[in-house]
Amino acid sequence: MSEHTDKYDALIEKMGGLNRVESLIPFGTAQVKAALEKGDEHLNTLPLARWDLVCKNQYSWPVNTLAERVCLLKRAAYLIATM
């Protein structure tokens, strides 16, 4: 694992685990799997505006920046889709 994935895995746990974070992901598992199957391991083909919209809400995020929130959700989406 990399420092990046370790950081976001720990933050997901801090938020209560994948089950808690899953409801915030703005794409279904099938959409995430389809992106991954096309080689998009960072989920950059899924519209950023949808990630941003969710990350701007007043949820109690363990990180402050929008970019970090998006990374956290993308990591969670990746983990859920590859389980």
C-alpha positions as CSV (number, residue, x, y, z in Angstrom):
1,M,0.0,0.0,0.0
2,S,1.0,3.6,-0.5
3,E,1.1,6.4,2.0
4,H,-1.9,7.9,0.1
5,T,-4.1,4.8,0.4
6,D,-3.1,4.2,4.0
7,K,-4.1,7.8,4.8
8,Y,-7.5,7.4,3.3
9,D,-8.1,4.0,4.6
10,A,-7.5,5.3,8.1
11,L,-9.9,8.3,7.5
12,I,-12.6,5.9,6.2
13,E,-12.3,4.0,9.5
14,K,-12.4,7.3,11.4
15,M,-15.7,8.0,9.7
16,G,-17.1,4.7,10.9
17,G,-16.0,2.3,8.1
18,L,-17.1,1.6,4.6
19,N,-20.7,0.9,5.6
20,R,-21.1,4.4,6.9
21,V,-19.2,6.1,4.0
22,E,-20.9,4.1,1.3
23,S,-24.1,6.2,1.4
24,L,-22.1,9.3,0.5
25,I,-20.7,7.9,-2.7
26,P,-22.5,9.6,-5.6
27,F,-22.2,6.6,-8.0
28,G,-23.5,3.1,-7.8
29,T,-21.2,0.2,-7.4
30,A,-21.9,-0.9,-11.0
31,Q,-20.8,2.5,-12.3
32,V,-17.6,2.3,-10.3
33,K,-16.9,-1.2,-11.4
34,A,-17.4,-0.2,-15.0
35,A,-14.9,2.6,-14.7
36,L,-12.4,0.3,-13.0
37,E,-12.9,-2.4,-15.7
38,K,-12.0,0.3,-18.3
39,G,-8.7,0.9,-16.5
40,D,-9.7,4.0,-14.6
41,E,-8.2,3.1,-11.3
42,H,-8.6,6.7,-10.0
43,L,-12.2,7.0,-11.1
44,N,-11.4,10.2,-13.0
45,T,-13.9,9.3,-15.8
46,L,-16.8,9.7,-13.3
47,P,-17.9,13.4,-13.3
48,L,-16.0,15.4,-10.8
49,A,-19.0,17.7,-10.3
50,R,-20.9,14.9,-8.7
51,W,-18.1,14.1,-6.3
52,D,-17.7,17.8,-5.4
53,L,-21.4,18.2,-4.8
54,V,-21.5,15.5,-2.1
55,C,-18.2,16.7,-0.6
56,K,-19.6,20.2,-0.1
57,N,-22.3,19.1,2.3
58,Q,-22.2,19.8,6.0
59,Y,-21.3,16.2,6.9
60,S,-18.7,15.9,9.6
61,W,-15.7,15.3,7.5
62,P,-12.3,14.3,9.1
63,V,-10.5,16.4,6.4
64,N,-10.9,20.0,5.5
65,T,-10.3,20.4,1.8
66,L,-12.7,19.5,-1.0
67,A,-9.9,17.6,-2.8
68,E,-9.2,15.4,0.3
69,R,-12.9,14.7,0.7
70,V,-13.1,13.6,-2.9
71,C,-10.1,11.4,-2.5
72,L,-11.6,9.8,0.6
73,L,-14.9,9.0,-1.3
74,K,-13.0,7.7,-4.3
75,R,-10.9,5.4,-2.1
76,A,-14.1,4.1,-0.4
77,A,-15.8,3.6,-3.8
78,Y,-12.8,1.7,-5.0
79,L,-12.7,-0.5,-2.0
80,I,-16.4,-1.3,-2.1
81,A,-16.3,-2.1,-5.8
82,T,-13.3,-4.4,-5.5
83,M,-14.6,-6.4,-2.5
